[in-house]
Amino acid sequence: MQLTGAEILIRCLQEEGVDYVFGYPGGAVLNIYDELFKQHKVKHVLVRHEQGAVHAADGYSRSSQQVGVALVTSGPGVTNAVTGIATAYMDSIPMVVITGQVPTNAIGQDAFQECDTVGITRPCVKHNFLVKDVRDLAVTVKKAFYLATTGRPGPVLVDIPKDVSQALAEYSYPKTITLRSYNPVTKGHAGQIKKAVQLLLEAKRPMVYTGGGVVLNDAAESLTRLVRLLGFPCTNTLMGLGGFPATDPQFTGMLGMHGTYESNMAMQNCDVLLAVGARFDDRVIGNPAHFYRADRKIIHIDIDPSSISKRVKVDVPIVGYVRDVLDEMVKIVESSPARPDAAPLKSWWAQIKEWQRKDCLRYDRDSKLIKPQFVVEKLYEVTQGDAFITSDVGQHQMWAAQYYKFDKPRRWINSGGLGTMGFGLPAAMGVQLVNPRASVVCVTGEASIQMCIQELSTCKQYHLPIKVVNLNNRYMGMVRQWQEFFYGNRYAESYMDALPDFVKLAEAYGHVGMKIEKPGDVEGALREAFAQKERLVFLDFITDQTENVFPMVPGGKGLTEMILAEEL
Amino acid sequence: MRHILSILVENEAGALSRISGLFSARGYNIESLTVAPTEDPTMSRMTIVTSGSDDVVEQITKQLNKLVEVVKVVDLTEGNHIERELMLVKVRAAGKDRDEMKRLADIFRGRILDVTDKSYTIELTGTGSKLDAFLQAIEPGVILETVRTGASGIGRGERILRI
């Protein structure tokens, strides 16, 4: 039987087990929306801006390990979606973005709502397709899902002209697919794995450093087993939080620009470094030349060969799925009587404990003003560490990462790579939809939240009881912090004048708003908010305007050249 | 260091943009780029001449391999290889220059493809440096127009690039 392109697309999505599509209709996708309307398997979530659609699909994927799907129209629909696509690309999130396009005979004619979608998105997708013939549609969708989820994951875009979604073709969905040009190495080299284990067993000052790859590949359990087996210290990147339990005594906290003193010191001073699903980026190791000055052996496990020896030369590269490689390492260690030499490991731990005594995350607990760190700590207590936390970008993001102890993967959802303000709220929508009974919190700031605040309307429509924790310091806090440190206190355009009344704004959208101005009211307000299980509650915490994020490795400095709170 | 990369790539719309876009986005050099379909029309072969340190060229190779449409990448300069470039050059050939130009073309094993009473169009094949040498050998004033293809390359002997 012949089906239209739109019908074929919906069938393909059903075949892939897609339950939610996040989108916004428009001329070029009307055929597709009409088919969505006629069925009930694939549910559609109507956002208020295409950026929100892609972030929501992204949050959905990050929290559930499924592919996020977004659907937008041509032209401005696509350009609005680009920020979301680039966000997902930088953090390797498996997504399929379906875009409408003007009819094939209008392509290149500067038609209404036309843009070169594959051209615009080419640098920020894993791959993209323009489907020019309806007979290619099903196989293209299959390819898109296959590419998005295999190897290093990422967003894949399928651009469908309006005449293609209208045209008829025989439908059959391929069961499997192979591409001669795409064969990612997925199994780590056995010899290299043995060599790595040998190096780990001989280490005197070992350190384990893991990133988003552990979370994405569902390797947290394997990692935890290996680290506990070896008794080594472990740090996570911003993207890797939850990859190793934060409450485990072997966890030294996040590393990097705003990492803990002990993690950064241990990274610099270790003799063997095991890097897993992480990419030594500038926010993590600071200045690579400084990092390289210390003599250490580096083992690097990653699915992407181009991540290896990109910024830092490594000694034992292992390309493959990190979970399989870690499992293999556990097997080798378990089956051998050899264990790391206890004496040097003990003195290494003693050194780390000494670094920990700096208490680098200390802050003024007696302040009469609400300290943002205090809000996150209370949030951790009230949610018993079991919430999904999304964030936007800036100081609040760092405080959430530093003070909320993530024991499980996929609980911390933030834009680490691209650093997209406006990510938090729409991402939380995706998280809440796929985890309907979970506590979902968007930790944000008064600047970030306004970048996608229109999605409060979507939350109302779909009854998403997200808790928005707004750390409101009336500044673009991270910008202000840099201006204070490096630009002589000249706060150029970082002050948020004329803020809305967030309580009234939340109420206008049909939600509950609360304004909290005293430290003594923080816990009560949080408890009250979480008691309202069916409602979105917007908590506007008026926080200390002068608070900064510490420790801090200034841009371009070495990892151990940290500014600590006490030094100012 | 100069490197010649041979790339087998799916003969699909957009593949060239992906590759050239990669070079510009990551700040890599392209000295020349040539591309045409192979004996298998579904596949194109591209030769890119680039320059950079070993680390940079290693990254270029890895990044190229990451592109979904790229089937295979080989750095020809890692081993023995042959490299050729084609140039067409139109020169003024009148009066006393006319015989001299013919002689020079012969010395460089060039062929004259087109003749008018005032000009020759000469075809020349060789390495880039041979083509440069020819242009240096003739007076700059007589060159009317040049067009070069950029280098194509292939491995010597048993070195074969195919899928």
Chai-1 contact restraints between the chains, C-beta under 6 A:
chainA,res_idxA,chainB,res_idxB,connection_type,confidence,min_distance_angstrom,max_distance_angstrom,comment,restraint_id
A,R122,B,G21,contact,1.0,0.0,6.0,A-B,restraint_1
A,P123,B,G21,contact,1.0,0.0,6.0,A-B,restraint_2
A,P123,B,A25,contact,1.0,0.0,6.0,A-B,restraint_3
A,H127,B,V68,contact,1.0,0.0,6.0,A-B,restraint_4
A,S181,B,E10,contact,1.0,0.0,6.0,A-B,restraint_5
A,S181,B,E69,contact,1.0,0.0,6.0,A-B,restraint_6
A,S181,B,V71,contact,1.0,0.0,6.0,A-B,restraint_7
A,Y182,B,V68,contact,1.0,0.0,6.0,A-B,restraint_8
A,P305,B,K62,contact,1.0,0.0,6.0,A-B,restraint_9
A,S306,B,K62,contact,1.0,0.0,6.0,A-B,restraint_10
A,S306,B,Q63,contact,1.0,0.0,6.0,A-B,restraint_11
A,S306,B,K66,contact,1.0,0.0,6.0,A-B,restraint_12
